[in-house]
Amino acid sequence: MEFLSSIVGLIPCFYDHTSKHTVYIRDLKQKLQALRKEMAELNNLYEDVKARVQGAEQRQMMRRKEVGGWICEVEVMVTEVQEILQKGDQEIQKRCLGCCPRNCWCRYKIGKAVSEKLVAVPGQIGKGHFDVVAEMLPRPLVDELPMEETVGSELAYGRICGFLKDPQVGIMGLYGMGGVGKTTLLKKINNDFLPTSNDFDLVIWVEASKTKKIQKVIWNKLQLSRGGWENRSTKEKKAAEILRVLKTKKFVLLLDDIWERLDLLEMGVPHPDVQNKSKIVFTTRSQDVCRQMQAQESIKVECLSSEAAWTLFQKKVGEKTLKSHPHIPRLAKIVAEECKGLPLALVTVGRAMVDEKDPSNWDKVVQDLSKFPAEISGMEDELFHRLKVSYDRLSDNAIKSCFTSCSLFSEDWEISNENLIEYWIGEGFLGEVHDIHEACNEGHKIVKKLKHACLLESCGLRERRVKMHDVIHDMALWLYCECGKEKIKILVYNDVFRLKEAVEILELKDAEKMALWDQNVEKFPETLMCPNLKTLMVEGCHKLTKFSSGFFQFMPFIRVLNLAGNDNLSELPTGIGELNGLRYLNLSSTRIRELPIELKNLKNLMILHVSFMQSLVTIPQDLISNLISLKLFNLWNTNILSGVETLLEELESLNDINEIGITISSALSLNKLKRSHKLQRCIRHLQLHKWGDVITLELSSLFLKRMEHLIHLEVDHCDDVKVSMEREMTQNDVTGLSNYNVAREQYFYSLRYIGIQNCSKLLDLTWVVYASCLEVLYVQDCESIELVLHHDHGAYEIVEKLDVFSRLKCLKLNRLPRLKSIYQHPLLFPSLEIIKVYDCKSLRSLPFDSNTSNNNLKKIKGGTNWWNRLKWKDETIKDCFTPYFQVHEAEAYFAESETGNIGDDMQAQLVSN
């Protein structure tokens, strides 16, 4: 029977062999090869189009429908052709009777399918040459703004909404004293445009106190090109383009916190009228500004009613405190009433009284508030008197001095915690400093107390910066100037011409602190008569190249000098060596090539920053060794390649040195560091950079153990370097979980940030399991790495038994082509906030399971294609983490302010804001 079946199968082959159908049977092998060639061309075109689409989508563009359709058709065709090719290859192998197949009918069907695809595939190739693959997405009508729940502002809110609907009202002003809730109301108006349908074309929010940026904010909101902005050299030309666009739109412009009349037409904003039906709403502290802005309606934002104020105060104090003693609710109501309904005062005083369970302390607060006028008239000094209760409740004079010193910074200016604390040390607020680490710890406690008292606010990446609300800032300035009696103890100039005027009228003689910020200044006055000056900050003067020789001559008591960020400053006057009282000096991010030898005379200098100085090539011999009071020295990210060994020897000779940040680029320098236990204990920031004289970099366990203060380790551009770690304890030495804890804490306990870049031979980073408090791990351009944590290493039990990465907040993996896994088994990640993955094509899974925490998770950023190709143990885990996924824009990957790379974080610490 089987033989007869084969014979029957041959009949079609002998029937009418010359007919047109035999073309499907002949030359099957050659046709399969031709189809493969066509498919290779189609695949190349598909990859090119897909890459263009992905790049466009990362730039927030939307693929065109014809492109999406073509991609889907090609993907279907690829599947079909692969099946045909597979069957064709199998048929070629099944030959019998010479070249005659066993199943001619099957060969006929395959040949016909191949012939059809040989026509269809070139057709798809012809359709796939697109000039444009994606279009720009329209920007949303309104950007949602974060805001707290409003309390007791219904009346003002209702009036605002009514005027927004009134065609006769084009410009509206909200005015009132600082802290009364004007910004909150304006944010509520902004966010109200989100869920409701309206006939406005767009809503523009501008923080108007930053007046120089208003025009650019409007430009960006209109989605006008960056090139157009840069090509228009004058404000007038930019205004003309903005006006051209806005004249065609019905817009709402929301301007927060303006202090003087703004000529909006000069910026390109047309005046609202009955014809265009646009609206402008602004907030200000001055009713005069409402008149100057020609507002058709001015609404005074009043303080809260007694009921609303009490509601807000209860929320801030907390139910637990209010119920802790029978007398406290009555006293708390009196305190709330003394705040006279001012929201900022209620919040500030309320939070200051959290957990205050002693009624006598509440009595004291009532007495303090009753000493000042009971009615708020709108005068800012009266506001300060009421807010002063938070200042008065600070526990000692040192904290109070730290607080008022913040008034040197501009309102809403974000200040690095590290910089702020170092200023305090330089000023002497933290007392006699023997150990810089203890002083910094004390400084961080003060920052925390000030934040808890709502006198400072957290901001920035991982809350490593603080800022002051503008009202609190004004109060701090008022307090520092003896409650307004000494108005020139602090001087802040953003225009050096004003400084020259001050020189002429001898305004500087009483100044104790001075800040100068002027991007256009090229030359400062020859000298400044500042006999009482203690702090001088000259920053962001990008055209300044040098100071005159006598500039510092009449500043005998200066303690803090910050010249960081003047990126064209190439020369220091020799007179800087005569500042005998100087305790803090920051020269970071300047263009100075050689430190002046006169610096060696600064016998009281405790803190010296010379980081991010790419032009610096020389530090004179014996300069550092003569700084006998030096406790903190930072030489991070510079191009000094020679003399580092001598520099380390000089640092080692200093009795008081506690903290060092340094870049090491040679084996000689590293060996010097390895030989010095003292230096190892001082290292806080260590960068191993551009190693060209060694093949393998070995970091022994003892070396790492002695660096007890190391918080930041970066290995950078070490193409032929492997980072390895020897363990002092063998597997047999370890018994029980507690020993693992001991072993781990011996090495990297203080380490918070690890950055690894351009280490081409690095295979894994399993040694990071010893960094039990690690917060940031950043790995980039390491072409050989396959695993972050290796399963087979000696640290396996530590990974398995301990909470590895339990403190990790941010994980960034960038351009790691061979990376297959972070770890082979799931991890808990209880602190994780951000994961960013870019161009890691082999990474097919994340170490997540149902036990992995997402309590603190904010986002997982990566490419859509990468995310879609991830493998999950089950769909419930994927569903749990999918809401956190965001498509990141590759070109903005390392430009984000909140998650810049470790080098950016380091620069933020070393270069003052």
QUIMO-V881885 format. One record per helix or strand of 2 or more residues. SS is the DSSP state (~ for helix, > for strand). FROM is the first residue (numbers start at 1). TO is the last residue. If there is no record, write none. Layout:
# QUIMO-V881885
ss = {SS | SS}
from = {FROM | FROM}
to = {TO | TO}
This chain:
# QUIMO-V881885
ss = {~ | ~ | ~ | > | ~ | > | > | ~ | > | ~ | > | ~ | > | ~ | ~ | ~ | > | ~ | > | ~ | > | ~ | ~ | ~ | ~ | ~ | ~ | ~ | > | ~ | ~ | > | ~ | > | ~ | > | ~ | > | > | > | ~ | > | > | ~ | > | > | ~ | > | ~ | > | ~ | ~ | > | > | ~ | > | > | ~ | ~ | > | ~ | > | ~ | > | > | > | ~ | ~ | > | ~ | ~}
from = {2 | 20 | 28 | 61 | 65 | 95 | 100 | 104 | 134 | 154 | 171 | 182 | 202 | 211 | 226 | 235 | 251 | 264 | 279 | 287 | 297 | 306 | 319 | 328 | 343 | 359 | 380 | 397 | 415 | 417 | 436 | 457 | 461 | 465 | 470 | 490 | 496 | 513 | 535 | 560 | 574 | 584 | 594 | 597 | 607 | 618 | 624 | 632 | 644 | 659 | 667 | 677 | 683 | 697 | 701 | 712 | 723 | 731 | 737 | 753 | 766 | 776 | 796 | 810 | 834 | 859 | 864 | 875 | 885 | 890 | 902}
to = {14 | 24 | 58 | 63 | 93 | 96 | 101 | 127 | 136 | 165 | 175 | 195 | 207 | 221 | 231 | 246 | 258 | 267 | 284 | 292 | 300 | 317 | 322 | 338 | 352 | 370 | 392 | 408 | 416 | 427 | 452 | 459 | 463 | 467 | 480 | 493 | 504 | 516 | 538 | 562 | 578 | 586 | 595 | 601 | 609 | 619 | 626 | 635 | 653 | 664 | 675 | 682 | 689 | 699 | 706 | 716 | 725 | 733 | 745 | 757 | 770 | 780 | 801 | 814 | 838 | 862 | 869 | 882 | 887 | 892 | 910}
